[in-house]
């Protein structure tokens, strides 16, 4: 009985030693409503999502008219900025965004058009 108790305590200790704190979540991961301001078609809302898969961030953008979801051609985080490239409306676009607060980001589309993102909960 004593050896069984010792074995159980040893297993518990090893399990606790191997337990890790959850990996820090990436700020950009999640679902976003992105407001693109001042396009030739006026202000446009684009649903976007970002997720980390195997240590790499993947982005998706939804066409607001057709509801078609497209995977972004590239997404990269450098320091505090996220760089994304995707196609929308027949155009190849780039976007750079930075964290504003816990639930918002700001940035530029094609280095000239303002974008604001709000996290969807």
C-alpha positions in Angstrom: 0.0 0.0 0.0 2.8 2.3 0.9 4.5 1.7 -2.5 1.2 2.4 -4.3 0.8 5.7 -2.5 4.4 6.6 -3.4 3.8 5.6 -7.0 0.7 7.8 -7.2 2.5 10.8 -5.6 5.4 10.3 -8.0 3.0 10.3 -11.0 1.2 13.4 -9.7 4.5 15.2 -9.1 5.7 14.4 -12.7 2.3 15.5 -14.1 2.5 18.8 -12.3 6.1 19.3 -13.3 5.2 18.8 -17.0 2.1 21.1 -16.8 2.7 24.3 -18.6 0.9 27.6 -18.5 -1.2 28.1 -21.6 0.7 29.6 -24.5 0.2 33.3 -24.7 -2.5 34.0 -27.2 -1.7 36.2 -30.1 -3.5 39.5 -29.9 -4.7 39.3 -33.5 -6.1 35.8 -33.2 -9.9 35.7 -33.4 -12.8 37.2 -35.4 -12.8 40.9 -36.4 -15.1 43.4 -38.0 -12.8 45.6 -40.1 -14.0 49.0 -41.2 -12.2 50.3 -44.3 -12.7 54.0 -44.5 -13.0 56.2 -47.5 -12.8 53.7 -50.4 -14.2 54.8 -53.8 -17.3 52.7 -52.8 -17.5 54.4 -49.4 -16.8 52.9 -46.1 -16.7 49.1 -46.3 -17.0 46.5 -43.5 -15.0 43.3 -44.0 -15.2 40.4 -41.6 -11.7 39.0 -41.0 -10.3 36.3 -38.8 -6.8 35.3 -37.8 -5.7 32.0 -36.2 -2.4 30.5 -35.2 -1.9 27.1 -36.7 1.3 25.2 -36.0 2.9 28.4 -34.8 2.0 30.3 -38.0 -0.7 32.9 -38.2 -3.3 32.4 -40.9 -5.8 35.0 -42.0 -9.2 34.8 -43.7 -11.4 37.6 -45.2 -15.1 37.3 -46.0 -16.6 39.0 -49.0 -19.5 41.1 -47.5 -21.6 40.7 -50.6 -21.1 37.0 -51.5 -20.2 35.7 -48.0 -17.3 33.8 -49.7 -14.4 33.2 -47.4 -10.9 33.5 -48.8 -7.6 32.7 -47.2 -5.1 35.6 -47.2 -2.1 35.1 -49.4 0.3 36.0 -46.6 0.2 37.1 -43.0 3.2 38.0 -41.0 3.8 39.6 -37.6 6.9 41.8 -37.2 7.2 43.3 -33.7 3.8 44.9 -32.9 2.6 45.0 -36.5 0.6 42.5 -38.5 1.3 42.6 -42.3 -1.4 40.9 -44.5 -1.9 40.5 -48.2 -5.2 39.3 -49.8 -7.4 39.7 -52.8 -10.7 41.5 -52.6 -13.0 42.9 -55.4 -10.5 41.8 -58.0 -7.6 43.8 -56.4 -4.5 42.5 -54.7 -4.3 44.4 -51.4 -1.9 44.8 -48.5 -2.7 45.9 -45.0 -0.6 46.8 -41.9 -2.3 46.9 -38.5 -1.3 47.5 -34.9 -3.0 47.0 -31.6 -5.0 50.0 -30.3 -6.4 48.4 -27.1 -7.5 44.9 -26.0 -10.4 44.8 -28.5 -9.4 47.2 -31.3 -6.7 47.6 -34.0 -5.9 50.4 -36.4 -3.9 50.5 -39.6 -3.7 51.2 -43.3 -4.8 49.5 -46.4 -2.3 50.0 -49.3 -0.5 52.5 -47.1 -3.2 55.1 -47.6 -6.7 54.0 -46.6 -7.5 53.9 -42.9 -8.7 50.7 -41.3 -10.2 50.1 -37.9 -10.8 46.6 -36.4 -13.2 45.6 -33.6 -12.9 42.2 -32.0 -16.1 40.1 -32.3 -17.0 38.4 -29.1 
